[in-house]
Each structure stands twice: as C-alpha cells, then as structure tokens.
Amino acid sequence: MQEYMRGLFIVMYVLPLTVILYLYVRISRELKVQEGPLAVMMYEARTRADRSRNGSSCQQFR
C-alpha cells in the first residue's frame, strides 16, 4: 500500500509539477529574449501592419 501511495503521489503531483515548472522556465526564457529595443521595433511594425491591413487608422477617429 505504501508503494502504491508513493507511486500515486509521483504520478499525480510530482510529474505534473515538473512539467509545469519546465514549461514555465522555457516560456520565461523565450520572453526574455524578446525584450529590448528590437522587440519594441518589431511590435510597432506589427501594429502598423495590422492597422493598414484592417483599414483603420488614427485619422478615422478625428
């Protein structure tokens, strides 16, 4: 019974926790790479492209 409970603890708690922590670290590293001036320029370029593609601009709101 003790081995069953230990196995159940590992499968139901430790394994999912390990996967979540691993994915959290990978995502945070990926996001840190995107920070900085280049990321800001890429965001602004995407925003301008979206506005021109959708046909909306700041002049419509004036």
CHARMM internal coordinates of N, CA and C (Angstrom, degrees):
IC EDIT
DIST 1 N 1 CA 1.4545
DIST 1 CA 1 C 1.5321
ANGL 1 N 1 CA 1 C 111.06
DIST 1 C 2 N 1.3151
ANGL 1 CA 1 C 2 N 117.30
DIHE 1 N 1 CA 1 C 2 N -37.64
DIST 2 N 2 CA 1.4627
ANGL 1 C 2 N 2 CA 121.12
DIHE 1 CA 1 C 2 N 2 CA -179.23
DIST 2 CA 2 C 1.5312
ANGL 2 N 2 CA 2 C 110.76
DIHE 1 C 2 N 2 CA 2 C -66.36
DIST 2 C 3 N 1.3226
ANGL 2 CA 2 C 3 N 116.86
DIHE 2 N 2 CA 2 C 3 N -39.18
DIST 3 N 3 CA 1.4734
ANGL 2 C 3 N 3 CA 120.11
DIHE 2 CA 2 C 3 N 3 CA 177.79
DIST 3 CA 3 C 1.5197
ANGL 3 N 3 CA 3 C 110.73
DIHE 2 C 3 N 3 CA 3 C -66.55
DIST 3 C 4 N 1.3165
ANGL 3 CA 3 C 4 N 116.86
DIHE 3 N 3 CA 3 C 4 N -37.87
DIST 4 N 4 CA 1.4634
ANGL 3 C 4 N 4 CA 120.85
DIHE 3 CA 3 C 4 N 4 CA 177.93
DIST 4 CA 4 C 1.5273
ANGL 4 N 4 CA 4 C 110.36
DIHE 3 C 4 N 4 CA 4 C -63.26
DIST 4 C 5 N 1.3184
ANGL 4 CA 4 C 5 N 117.17
DIHE 4 N 4 CA 4 C 5 N -44.73
DIST 5 N 5 CA 1.4651
ANGL 4 C 5 N 5 CA 120.97
DIHE 4 CA 4 C 5 N 5 CA 179.53
DIST 5 CA 5 C 1.5283
ANGL 5 N 5 CA 5 C 111.01
DIHE 4 C 5 N 5 CA 5 C -65.41
DIST 5 C 6 N 1.3115
ANGL 5 CA 5 C 6 N 117.83
DIHE 5 N 5 CA 5 C 6 N -38.51
DIST 6 N 6 CA 1.4625
ANGL 5 C 6 N 6 CA 121.31
DIHE 5 CA 5 C 6 N 6 CA 178.08
DIST 6 CA 6 C 1.5387
ANGL 6 N 6 CA 6 C 109.92
DIHE 5 C 6 N 6 CA 6 C -65.43
DIST 6 C 7 N 1.3032
ANGL 6 CA 6 C 7 N 117.26
DIHE 6 N 6 CA 6 C 7 N -43.91
DIST 7 N 7 CA 1.4648
ANGL 6 C 7 N 7 CA 121.23
DIHE 6 CA 6 C 7 N 7 CA 177.97
DIST 7 CA 7 C 1.5210
ANGL 7 N 7 CA 7 C 111.53
DIHE 6 C 7 N 7 CA 7 C -63.36
DIST 7 C 8 N 1.3144
ANGL 7 CA 7 C 8 N 115.61
DIHE 7 N 7 CA 7 C 8 N -42.25
DIST 8 N 8 CA 1.4633
ANGL 7 C 8 N 8 CA 120.40
DIHE 7 CA 7 C 8 N 8 CA 178.32
DIST 8 CA 8 C 1.5260
ANGL 8 N 8 CA 8 C 111.07
DIHE 7 C 8 N 8 CA 8 C -63.57
DIST 8 C 9 N 1.3203
ANGL 8 CA 8 C 9 N 117.51
DIHE 8 N 8 CA 8 C 9 N -40.60
DIST 9 N 9 CA 1.4646
ANGL 8 C 9 N 9 CA 122.17
DIHE 8 CA 8 C 9 N 9 CA 177.61
DIST 9 CA 9 C 1.5203
ANGL 9 N 9 CA 9 C 110.64
DIHE 8 C 9 N 9 CA 9 C -61.43
DIST 9 C 10 N 1.3238
ANGL 9 CA 9 C 10 N 115.96
DIHE 9 N 9 CA 9 C 10 N -43.55
DIST 10 N 10 CA 1.4711
ANGL 9 C 10 N 10 CA 119.74
DIHE 9 CA 9 C 10 N 10 CA -178.84
DIST 10 CA 10 C 1.5201
ANGL 10 N 10 CA 10 C 110.29
DIHE 9 C 10 N 10 CA 10 C -66.78
DIST 10 C 11 N 1.3127
ANGL 10 CA 10 C 11 N 117.14
DIHE 10 N 10 CA 10 C 11 N -46.41
DIST 11 N 11 CA 1.4691
ANGL 10 C 11 N 11 CA 120.69
DIHE 10 CA 10 C 11 N 11 CA -176.32
DIST 11 CA 11 C 1.5257
ANGL 11 N 11 CA 11 C 111.91
DIHE 10 C 11 N 11 CA 11 C -69.88
DIST 11 C 12 N 1.3231
ANGL 11 CA 11 C 12 N 117.63
DIHE 11 N 11 CA 11 C 12 N -39.11
DIST 12 N 12 CA 1.4590
ANGL 11 C 12 N 12 CA 120.64
DIHE 11 CA 11 C 12 N 12 CA -173.51
DIST 12 CA 12 C 1.5313
ANGL 12 N 12 CA 12 C 114.18
DIHE 11 C 12 N 12 CA 12 C -92.03
DIST 12 C 13 N 1.3378
ANGL 12 CA 12 C 13 N 118.24
DIHE 12 N 12 CA 12 C 13 N -17.20
DIST 13 N 13 CA 1.4599
ANGL 12 C 13 N 13 CA 119.87
DIHE 12 CA 12 C 13 N 13 CA -176.13
DIST 13 CA 13 C 1.5271
ANGL 13 N 13 CA 13 C 112.20
DIHE 12 C 13 N 13 CA 13 C -124.43
DIST 13 C 14 N 1.3067
ANGL 13 CA 13 C 14 N 116.96
DIHE 13 N 13 CA 13 C 14 N -55.04
DIST 14 N 14 CA 1.4648
ANGL 13 C 14 N 14 CA 120.62
DIHE 13 CA 13 C 14 N 14 CA -173.76
DIST 14 CA 14 C 1.5284
ANGL 14 N 14 CA 14 C 111.07
DIHE 13 C 14 N 14 CA 14 C -69.99
DIST 14 C 15 N 1.2984
ANGL 14 CA 14 C 15 N 118.37
DIHE 14 N 14 CA 14 C 15 N -45.12
DIST 15 N 15 CA 1.4631
ANGL 14 C 15 N 15 CA 121.24
DIHE 14 CA 14 C 15 N 15 CA -178.29
DIST 15 CA 15 C 1.5351
ANGL 15 N 15 CA 15 C 112.45
DIHE 14 C 15 N 15 CA 15 C -62.73
DIST 15 C 16 N 1.3352
ANGL 15 CA 15 C 16 N 119.95
DIHE 15 N 15 CA 15 C 16 N -50.51
DIST 16 N 16 CA 1.4729
ANGL 15 C 16 N 16 CA 118.98
DIHE 15 CA 15 C 16 N 16 CA 176.72
DIST 16 CA 16 C 1.5321
ANGL 16 N 16 CA 16 C 113.03
DIHE 15 C 16 N 16 CA 16 C -62.56
DIST 16 C 17 N 1.3286
ANGL 16 CA 16 C 17 N 116.61
DIHE 16 N 16 CA 16 C 17 N -38.15
DIST 17 N 17 CA 1.4599
ANGL 16 C 17 N 17 CA 119.87
DIHE 16 CA 16 C 17 N 17 CA 178.10
DIST 17 CA 17 C 1.5210
ANGL 17 N 17 CA 17 C 111.08
DIHE 16 C 17 N 17 CA 17 C -62.46
DIST 17 C 18 N 1.3129
ANGL 17 CA 17 C 18 N 117.15
DIHE 17 N 17 CA 17 C 18 N -41.18
DIST 18 N 18 CA 1.4641
ANGL 17 C 18 N 18 CA 121.66
DIHE 17 CA 17 C 18 N 18 CA 178.29
DIST 18 CA 18 C 1.5248
ANGL 18 N 18 CA 18 C 111.19
DIHE 17 C 18 N 18 CA 18 C -63.68
DIST 18 C 19 N 1.3175
ANGL 18 CA 18 C 19 N 117.09
DIHE 18 N 18 CA 18 C 19 N -43.17
DIST 19 N 19 CA 1.4676
ANGL 18 C 19 N 19 CA 120.90
DIHE 18 CA 18 C 19 N 19 CA 179.41
DIST 19 CA 19 C 1.5266
ANGL 19 N 19 CA 19 C 110.22
DIHE 18 C 19 N 19 CA 19 C -64.20
DIST 19 C 20 N 1.3186
ANGL 19 CA 19 C 20 N 117.27
DIHE 19 N 19 CA 19 C 20 N -44.14
DIST 20 N 20 CA 1.4642
ANGL 19 C 20 N 20 CA 120.95
DIHE 19 CA 19 C 20 N 20 CA -179.96
DIST 20 CA 20 C 1.5248
ANGL 20 N 20 CA 20 C 110.88
DIHE 19 C 20 N 20 CA 20 C -63.16
DIST 20 C 21 N 1.3197
ANGL 20 CA 20 C 21 N 117.47
DIHE 20 N 20 CA 20 C 21 N -43.90
DIST 21 N 21 CA 1.4672
ANGL 20 C 21 N 21 CA 120.35
DIHE 20 CA 20 C 21 N 21 CA 178.49
DIST 21 CA 21 C 1.5177
ANGL 21 N 21 CA 21 C 111.72
DIHE 20 C 21 N 21 CA 21 C -63.24
DIST 21 C 22 N 1.3253
ANGL 21 CA 21 C 22 N 117.33
DIHE 21 N 21 CA 21 C 22 N -42.00
DIST 22 N 22 CA 1.4602
ANGL 21 C 22 N 22 CA 121.44
DIHE 21 CA 21 C 22 N 22 CA 178.62
DIST 22 CA 22 C 1.5338
ANGL 22 N 22 CA 22 C 110.66
DIHE 21 C 22 N 22 CA 22 C -60.73
DIST 22 C 23 N 1.3250
ANGL 22 CA 22 C 23 N 116.43
DIHE 22 N 22 CA 22 C 23 N -47.34
DIST 23 N 23 CA 1.4659
ANGL 22 C 23 N 23 CA 119.72
DIHE 22 CA 22 C 23 N 23 CA -179.64
DIST 23 CA 23 C 1.5248
ANGL 23 N 23 CA 23 C 111.31
DIHE 22 C 23 N 23 CA 23 C -66.63
DIST 23 C 24 N 1.3139
ANGL 23 CA 23 C 24 N 117.67
DIHE 23 N 23 CA 23 C 24 N -36.89
DIST 24 N 24 CA 1.4653
ANGL 23 C 24 N 24 CA 121.64
DIHE 23 CA 23 C 24 N 24 CA 177.79
DIST 24 CA 24 C 1.5248
ANGL 24 N 24 CA 24 C 110.66
DIHE 23 C 24 N 24 CA 24 C -60.86
DIST 24 C 25 N 1.3280
ANGL 24 CA 24 C 25 N 116.78
DIHE 24 N 24 CA 24 C 25 N -44.67
DIST 25 N 25 CA 1.4624
ANGL 24 C 25 N 25 CA 120.87
DIHE 24 CA 24 C 25 N 25 CA 179.79
DIST 25 CA 25 C 1.5280
ANGL 25 N 25 CA 25 C 110.47
DIHE 24 C 25 N 25 CA 25 C -65.10
DIST 25 C 26 N 1.3295
ANGL 25 CA 25 C 26 N 117.73
DIHE 25 N 25 CA 25 C 26 N -43.41
DIST 26 N 26 CA 1.4657
ANGL 25 C 26 N 26 CA 120.06
DIHE 25 CA 25 C 26 N 26 CA 179.35
DIST 26 CA 26 C 1.5265
ANGL 26 N 26 CA 26 C 111.77
DIHE 25 C 26 N 26 CA 26 C -62.88
DIST 26 C 27 N 1.3138
ANGL 26 CA 26 C 27 N 117.42
DIHE 26 N 26 CA 26 C 27 N -43.12
DIST 27 N 27 CA 1.4641
ANGL 26 C 27 N 27 CA 121.03
DIHE 26 CA 26 C 27 N 27 CA -179.35
DIST 27 CA 27 C 1.5197
ANGL 27 N 27 CA 27 C 110.48
DIHE 26 C 27 N 27 CA 27 C -67.02
DIST 27 C 28 N 1.3239
ANGL 27 CA 27 C 28 N 117.13
DIHE 27 N 27 CA 27 C 28 N -42.39
DIST 28 N 28 CA 1.4630
ANGL 27 C 28 N 28 CA 118.81
DIHE 27 CA 27 C 28 N 28 CA -179.71
DIST 28 CA 28 C 1.5237
ANGL 28 N 28 CA 28 C 111.50
DIHE 27 C 28 N 28 CA 28 C -65.20
DIST 28 C 29 N 1.3191
ANGL 28 CA 28 C 29 N 117.45
DIHE 28 N 28 CA 28 C 29 N -37.29
DIST 29 N 29 CA 1.4696
ANGL 28 C 29 N 29 CA 119.65
DIHE 28 CA 28 C 29 N 29 CA 175.88
DIST 29 CA 29 C 1.5175
ANGL 29 N 29 CA 29 C 111.02
DIHE 28 C 29 N 29 CA 29 C -65.22
DIST 29 C 30 N 1.3130
ANGL 29 CA 29 C 30 N 117.18
DIHE 29 N 29 CA 29 C 30 N -40.69
DIST 30 N 30 CA 1.4643
ANGL 29 C 30 N 30 CA 121.02
DIHE 29 CA 29 C 30 N 30 CA 179.58
DIST 30 CA 30 C 1.5262
ANGL 30 N 30 CA 30 C 110.81
DIHE 29 C 30 N 30 CA 30 C -64.17
DIST 30 C 31 N 1.3101
ANGL 30 CA 30 C 31 N 116.71
DIHE 30 N 30 CA 30 C 31 N -40.41
DIST 31 N 31 CA 1.4577
ANGL 30 C 31 N 31 CA 119.98
DIHE 30 CA 30 C 31 N 31 CA 179.34
DIST 31 CA 31 C 1.5207
ANGL 31 N 31 CA 31 C 111.81
DIHE 30 C 31 N 31 CA 31 C -69.60
DIST 31 C 32 N 1.3106
ANGL 31 CA 31 C 32 N 117.87
DIHE 31 N 31 CA 31 C 32 N -35.84
DIST 32 N 32 CA 1.4565
ANGL 31 C 32 N 32 CA 120.69
DIHE 31 CA 31 C 32 N 32 CA 178.14
DIST 32 CA 32 C 1.5167
ANGL 32 N 32 CA 32 C 111.23
DIHE 31 C 32 N 32 CA 32 C -65.22
DIST 32 C 33 N 1.3208
ANGL 32 CA 32 C 33 N 117.08
DIHE 32 N 32 CA 32 C 33 N -33.96
DIST 33 N 33 CA 1.4595
ANGL 32 C 33 N 33 CA 121.23
DIHE 32 CA 32 C 33 N 33 CA 178.44
DIST 33 CA 33 C 1.5159
ANGL 33 N 33 CA 33 C 110.23
DIHE 32 C 33 N 33 CA 33 C -64.48
DIST 33 C 34 N 1.3254
ANGL 33 CA 33 C 34 N 117.59
DIHE 33 N 33 CA 33 C 34 N -34.10
DIST 34 N 34 CA 1.4569
ANGL 33 C 34 N 34 CA 121.66
DIHE 33 CA 33 C 34 N 34 CA -176.24
DIST 34 CA 34 C 1.5191
ANGL 34 N 34 CA 34 C 112.96
DIHE 33 C 34 N 34 CA 34 C -81.41
DIST 34 C 35 N 1.3169
ANGL 34 CA 34 C 35 N 118.79
DIHE 34 N 34 CA 34 C 35 N -9.54
DIST 35 N 35 CA 1.4505
ANGL 34 C 35 N 35 CA 120.42
DIHE 34 CA 34 C 35 N 35 CA 178.99
DIST 35 CA 35 C 1.5247
ANGL 35 N 35 CA 35 C 109.79
DIHE 34 C 35 N 35 CA 35 C -74.50
DIST 35 C 36 N 1.3007
ANGL 35 CA 35 C 36 N 116.66
DIHE 35 N 35 CA 35 C 36 N 159.04
DIST 36 N 36 CA 1.4515
ANGL 35 C 36 N 36 CA 121.17
DIHE 35 CA 35 C 36 N 36 CA 177.56
DIST 36 CA 36 C 1.5077
ANGL 36 N 36 CA 36 C 111.26
DIHE 35 C 36 N 36 CA 36 C 116.17
DIST 36 C 37 N 1.3363
ANGL 36 CA 36 C 37 N 116.63
DIHE 36 N 36 CA 36 C 37 N -179.53
DIST 37 N 37 CA 1.4595
ANGL 36 C 37 N 37 CA 120.84
DIHE 36 CA 36 C 37 N 37 CA -175.25
DIST 37 CA 37 C 1.5278
ANGL 37 N 37 CA 37 C 113.33
DIHE 36 C 37 N 37 CA 37 C -63.75
DIST 37 C 38 N 1.3238
ANGL 37 CA 37 C 38 N 117.16
DIHE 37 N 37 CA 37 C 38 N -35.63
DIST 38 N 38 CA 1.4579
ANGL 37 C 38 N 38 CA 119.26
DIHE 37 CA 37 C 38 N 38 CA -179.36
DIST 38 CA 38 C 1.5208
ANGL 38 N 38 CA 38 C 110.80
DIHE 37 C 38 N 38 CA 38 C -64.96
DIST 38 C 39 N 1.3258
ANGL 38 CA 38 C 39 N 117.17
DIHE 38 N 38 CA 38 C 39 N -40.00
DIST 39 N 39 CA 1.4598
ANGL 38 C 39 N 39 CA 120.50
DIHE 38 CA 38 C 39 N 39 CA 179.01
DIST 39 CA 39 C 1.5225
ANGL 39 N 39 CA 39 C 110.76
DIHE 38 C 39 N 39 CA 39 C -63.84
DIST 39 C 40 N 1.3228
ANGL 39 CA 39 C 40 N 117.43
DIHE 39 N 39 CA 39 C 40 N -37.56
DIST 40 N 40 CA 1.4627
ANGL 39 C 40 N 40 CA 121.16
DIHE 39 CA 39 C 40 N 40 CA 178.77
DIST 40 CA 40 C 1.5226
ANGL 40 N 40 CA 40 C 109.61
DIHE 39 C 40 N 40 CA 40 C -65.33
DIST 40 C 41 N 1.3315
ANGL 40 CA 40 C 41 N 116.89
DIHE 40 N 40 CA 40 C 41 N -43.99
DIST 41 N 41 CA 1.4683
ANGL 40 C 41 N 41 CA 120.40
DIHE 40 CA 40 C 41 N 41 CA 178.91
DIST 41 CA 41 C 1.5230
ANGL 41 N 41 CA 41 C 110.68
DIHE 40 C 41 N 41 CA 41 C -63.58
DIST 41 C 42 N 1.3371
ANGL 41 CA 41 C 42 N 117.55
DIHE 41 N 41 CA 41 C 42 N -40.25
DIST 42 N 42 CA 1.4649
ANGL 41 C 42 N 42 CA 120.74
DIHE 41 CA 41 C 42 N 42 CA 179.38
DIST 42 CA 42 C 1.5311
ANGL 42 N 42 CA 42 C 110.09
DIHE 41 C 42 N 42 CA 42 C -65.34
DIST 42 C 43 N 1.3435
ANGL 42 CA 42 C 43 N 117.65
DIHE 42 N 42 CA 42 C 43 N -40.26
DIST 43 N 43 CA 1.4583
ANGL 42 C 43 N 43 CA 121.59
DIHE 42 CA 42 C 43 N 43 CA 178.86
DIST 43 CA 43 C 1.5233
ANGL 43 N 43 CA 43 C 110.23
DIHE 42 C 43 N 43 CA 43 C -62.96
DIST 43 C 44 N 1.3365
ANGL 43 CA 43 C 44 N 116.82
DIHE 43 N 43 CA 43 C 44 N -45.60
DIST 44 N 44 CA 1.4586
ANGL 43 C 44 N 44 CA 120.31
DIHE 43 CA 43 C 44 N 44 CA -179.68
DIST 44 CA 44 C 1.5194
ANGL 44 N 44 CA 44 C 110.99
DIHE 43 C 44 N 44 CA 44 C -64.00
DIST 44 C 45 N 1.3172
ANGL 44 CA 44 C 45 N 117.48
DIHE 44 N 44 CA 44 C 45 N -39.67
DIST 45 N 45 CA 1.4634
ANGL 44 C 45 N 45 CA 120.71
DIHE 44 CA 44 C 45 N 45 CA 178.59
DIST 45 CA 45 C 1.5251
ANGL 45 N 45 CA 45 C 110.58
DIHE 44 C 45 N 45 CA 45 C -64.69
DIST 45 C 46 N 1.3378
ANGL 45 CA 45 C 46 N 116.91
DIHE 45 N 45 CA 45 C 46 N -41.96
DIST 46 N 46 CA 1.4613
ANGL 45 C 46 N 46 CA 120.04
DIHE 45 CA 45 C 46 N 46 CA 178.30
DIST 46 CA 46 C 1.5222
ANGL 46 N 46 CA 46 C 110.95
DIHE 45 C 46 N 46 CA 46 C -64.38
DIST 46 C 47 N 1.3145
ANGL 46 CA 46 C 47 N 116.86
DIHE 46 N 46 CA 46 C 47 N -39.34
DIST 47 N 47 CA 1.4618
ANGL 46 C 47 N 47 CA 120.92
DIHE 46 CA 46 C 47 N 47 CA -179.84
DIST 47 CA 47 C 1.5193
ANGL 47 N 47 CA 47 C 110.22
DIHE 46 C 47 N 47 CA 47 C -64.00
DIST 47 C 48 N 1.3290
ANGL 47 CA 47 C 48 N 116.66
DIHE 47 N 47 CA 47 C 48 N -44.12
DIST 48 N 48 CA 1.4791
ANGL 47 C 48 N 48 CA 119.88
DIHE 47 CA 47 C 48 N 48 CA 178.20
DIST 48 CA 48 C 1.5223
ANGL 48 N 48 CA 48 C 111.08
DIHE 47 C 48 N 48 CA 48 C -63.70
DIST 48 C 49 N 1.3270
ANGL 48 CA 48 C 49 N 116.54
DIHE 48 N 48 CA 48 C 49 N -41.42
DIST 49 N 49 CA 1.4632
ANGL 48 C 49 N 49 CA 120.17
DIHE 48 CA 48 C 49 N 49 CA -179.94
DIST 49 CA 49 C 1.5190
ANGL 49 N 49 CA 49 C 110.86
DIHE 48 C 49 N 49 CA 49 C -64.52
DIST 49 C 50 N 1.3217
ANGL 49 CA 49 C 50 N 117.36
DIHE 49 N 49 CA 49 C 50 N -39.81
DIST 50 N 50 CA 1.4625
ANGL 49 C 50 N 50 CA 120.67
DIHE 49 CA 49 C 50 N 50 CA 178.40
DIST 50 CA 50 C 1.5212
ANGL 50 N 50 CA 50 C 111.08
DIHE 49 C 50 N 50 CA 50 C -64.76
DIST 50 C 51 N 1.3197
ANGL 50 CA 50 C 51 N 116.58
DIHE 50 N 50 CA 50 C 51 N -41.12
DIST 51 N 51 CA 1.4630
ANGL 50 C 51 N 51 CA 119.91
DIHE 50 CA 50 C 51 N 51 CA 179.51
DIST 51 CA 51 C 1.5225
ANGL 51 N 51 CA 51 C 110.78
DIHE 50 C 51 N 51 CA 51 C -63.94
DIST 51 C 52 N 1.3215
ANGL 51 CA 51 C 52 N 117.21
DIHE 51 N 51 CA 51 C 52 N -43.87
DIST 52 N 52 CA 1.4602
ANGL 51 C 52 N 52 CA 119.48
DIHE 51 CA 51 C 52 N 52 CA -178.30
DIST 52 CA 52 C 1.5264
ANGL 52 N 52 CA 52 C 110.64
DIHE 51 C 52 N 52 CA 52 C -70.15
DIST 52 C 53 N 1.3166
ANGL 52 CA 52 C 53 N 117.48
DIHE 52 N 52 CA 52 C 53 N -33.89
DIST 53 N 53 CA 1.4585
ANGL 52 C 53 N 53 CA 121.13
DIHE 52 CA 52 C 53 N 53 CA -179.92
DIST 53 CA 53 C 1.5209
ANGL 53 N 53 CA 53 C 110.74
DIHE 52 C 53 N 53 CA 53 C -70.23
DIST 53 C 54 N 1.3231
ANGL 53 CA 53 C 54 N 117.29
DIHE 53 N 53 CA 53 C 54 N -37.26
DIST 54 N 54 CA 1.4605
ANGL 53 C 54 N 54 CA 121.26
DIHE 53 CA 53 C 54 N 54 CA -179.11
DIST 54 CA 54 C 1.5214
ANGL 54 N 54 CA 54 C 112.66
DIHE 53 C 54 N 54 CA 54 C -84.33
DIST 54 C 55 N 1.3085
ANGL 54 CA 54 C 55 N 117.24
DIHE 54 N 54 CA 54 C 55 N -9.26
DIST 55 N 55 CA 1.4501
ANGL 54 C 55 N 55 CA 120.91
DIHE 54 CA 54 C 55 N 55 CA 179.15
DIST 55 CA 55 C 1.5073
ANGL 55 N 55 CA 55 C 113.58
DIHE 54 C 55 N 55 CA 55 C 78.86
DIST 55 C 56 N 1.3105
ANGL 55 CA 55 C 56 N 117.55
DIHE 55 N 55 CA 55 C 56 N 9.26
DIST 56 N 56 CA 1.4590
ANGL 55 C 56 N 56 CA 118.98
DIHE 55 CA 55 C 56 N 56 CA 178.86
DIST 56 CA 56 C 1.5132
ANGL 56 N 56 CA 56 C 109.47
DIHE 55 C 56 N 56 CA 56 C -100.68
DIST 56 C 57 N 1.2945
ANGL 56 CA 56 C 57 N 115.32
DIHE 56 N 56 CA 56 C 57 N 144.98
DIST 57 N 57 CA 1.4576
ANGL 56 C 57 N 57 CA 120.29
DIHE 56 CA 56 C 57 N 57 CA 176.94
DIST 57 CA 57 C 1.5188
ANGL 57 N 57 CA 57 C 108.80
DIHE 56 C 57 N 57 CA 57 C -146.46
DIST 57 C 58 N 1.2815
ANGL 57 CA 57 C 58 N 116.16
DIHE 57 N 57 CA 57 C 58 N 171.65
DIST 58 N 58 CA 1.4751
ANGL 57 C 58 N 58 CA 120.54
DIHE 57 CA 57 C 58 N 58 CA -179.99
DIST 58 CA 58 C 1.5102
ANGL 58 N 58 CA 58 C 110.84
DIHE 57 C 58 N 58 CA 58 C -68.35
DIST 58 C 59 N 1.3206
ANGL 58 CA 58 C 59 N 119.36
DIHE 58 N 58 CA 58 C 59 N -22.25
DIST 59 N 59 CA 1.4573
ANGL 58 C 59 N 59 CA 121.61
DIHE 58 CA 58 C 59 N 59 CA -177.03
DIST 59 CA 59 C 1.5285
ANGL 59 N 59 CA 59 C 111.27
DIHE 58 C 59 N 59 CA 59 C -70.06
DIST 59 C 60 N 1.3263
ANGL 59 CA 59 C 60 N 118.17
DIHE 59 N 59 CA 59 C 60 N -23.92
DIST 60 N 60 CA 1.4486
ANGL 59 C 60 N 60 CA 119.71
DIHE 59 CA 59 C 60 N 60 CA 179.57
DIST 60 CA 60 C 1.5208
ANGL 60 N 60 CA 60 C 111.62
DIHE 59 C 60 N 60 CA 60 C -68.61
DIST 60 C 61 N 1.3216
ANGL 60 CA 60 C 61 N 117.70
DIHE 60 N 60 CA 60 C 61 N -26.44
DIST 61 N 61 CA 1.4455
ANGL 60 C 61 N 61 CA 121.29
DIHE 60 CA 60 C 61 N 61 CA -176.73
DIST 61 CA 61 C 1.5128
ANGL 61 N 61 CA 61 C 113.70
DIHE 60 C 61 N 61 CA 61 C -88.06
DIST 61 C 62 N 1.2943
ANGL 61 CA 61 C 62 N 118.49
DIHE 61 N 61 CA 61 C 62 N -3.60
DIST 62 N 62 CA 1.4628
ANGL 61 C 62 N 62 CA 121.26
DIHE 61 CA 61 C 62 N 62 CA -178.77
DIST 62 CA 62 C 1.5022
ANGL 62 N 62 CA 62 C 112.13
DIHE 61 C 62 N 62 CA 62 C -84.09
END
COOR INIT
IC SEED 1 N 1 CA 1 C
IC BUILD
